[in-house]
Amino acid sequence: MKTQSCVEVKNEWGIVAARQAGRTLSKEIGFGTVDQARITTAISELARNIYLYADEGQILLEAVEKPFKMGIKKGITIISKDVGPGISDIRQVMMDGYTTSSGLGAGLPGVRRLMDEFEIESIVGEGTTISATKWLR
């Protein structure tokens, strides 16, 4: 996998830049407007979490491919990495409706639903890494 884009998220402009980079890359890969919107929404949620809860972080965007019975499958992987407090109870934050802010509580569960693959790793006191992939249909 080759990183196509890496956006530092330190403020709200980082969220905007990550969204734009994701929309551009997803369009280049061939995603339609509905999936582009899903991808940029997922990026927005992940970047917003970095901004709200971590000291610093980044959104990495990668064009990915994998062998598939009818050829090669293309997609986009979003990797959210932060150096923050970490998540002590991943199960709890993955429950619909759970929120630690005044948001709607749709953040990480929403990202999981919008994307085809979703993985989360977190170490309390060190940070969190989330990987989410959307495959072109």
N, C-alpha and C positions, 0 to 999 in steps of 0.2 A: 504494500500500500504506500502510495506517495501522498504526503500531506499537500493538499492544494491550497490551503489557507489556514492561517493561525491568527486569531484576533484576541488581543489582550482585553480583558473586561475589568475596568477599574471604575467606570462611571456609566451613566446612561448612554453616552455616545458609543461605548463598547458594545452595548446591546444592539443598538441600531446598526453598527458596522458588521456585527456577526450575522444579523438577519439578512442584510444586503448581500454579504458574501455567500450565504447559504442559498438565497434565491438565485443568484447568478450561477453558482455551480450546479444547482439542481436543474436549472433551465438548460445549461450546457450538456448535461448528462442525457436530457430528453424527457424529464418529468413534465407532465401536464400542469396546468394552472392549479388544479385542486390539490395535487400532491405537493406542488411548490408551496402552497399555503400551509399544508400540514407540516412540511419540513421547517418552514420559517417560524411557525408557531412553536414547534418543539425547541428550536434554537432559542427563541425568545424566552421560553420558560427556563431553560437551562442557564442562559446568560443572566437572567434576572435573579436566579438563585445565587449565582456567584456574586453579583452586585450586592444583594441583600445580606448574605450570610457569611461570605468569605473575605479574607483580607485581600486576596488577589487570585486571579485565575485566568483561564483562557478557553476559548472555543476553537477546536481544531476541526477542519472539514476535509474529508477525504473522498475522492472518487474511488469506488471499489468495484472489483469484478470477482466472480467465482464461477467455476465450471458448473454446468447445469445440463440436464439431459438433452436439451435442444440447442446447446451452444454455450454462450457466455452470458451470465446474468450481470447486469450493471446496477449500481446503487450508490448511495451516499451514506457515509458514516460520520456522525457528529460525536466528537469526544469533548466532554466538559471536564476540565481538571481545575481543582482549586486547592489553595493552601488556606484552609479554614479550620473551623472547630471540629469538622467531621460530623457524622450522624451516628448517634448512639443506638438508635432503634430503627433500622431500615424497614422492618415490617410495618411499623407504625406510620412512617412517612409515606409508605406506598399504599396506604388505605385511603380510599376516596373520602374527601371531606376533611382530612387532617390538615391543619395549617398552624404555623407558628407566627404568622403575620396576619394582617387584616385581609389577606387574599381569599380567594374562593376555595382553596384547598384542592385545586385540580392539577397542580403543577406536575410532579413526577408521575402520578398515575396517568395523567393526561398525556404526557410524553410517551409513556409505555403504550398507550392505546393508539397514538398517532403513527408510531413507527412499527416496523416489522420485527425488529430485534432490540432488546434492551438489557443492559447489564449495569449493575451499580456496585462499587467497592468503596468503602469508607473506613478510615481509621481515625478514631477520636483523637483530637489534638494535632492531626497531621493534614487531613483533607479528604476530599472525595473525588472519585473519577467515575464518570458515567459515559457509557458508550451506547449509542442508538443508531440503528441502520434502517434505511428504507430502500427497498428493492424496486426497480423499475418493472412494471408489469407489461 
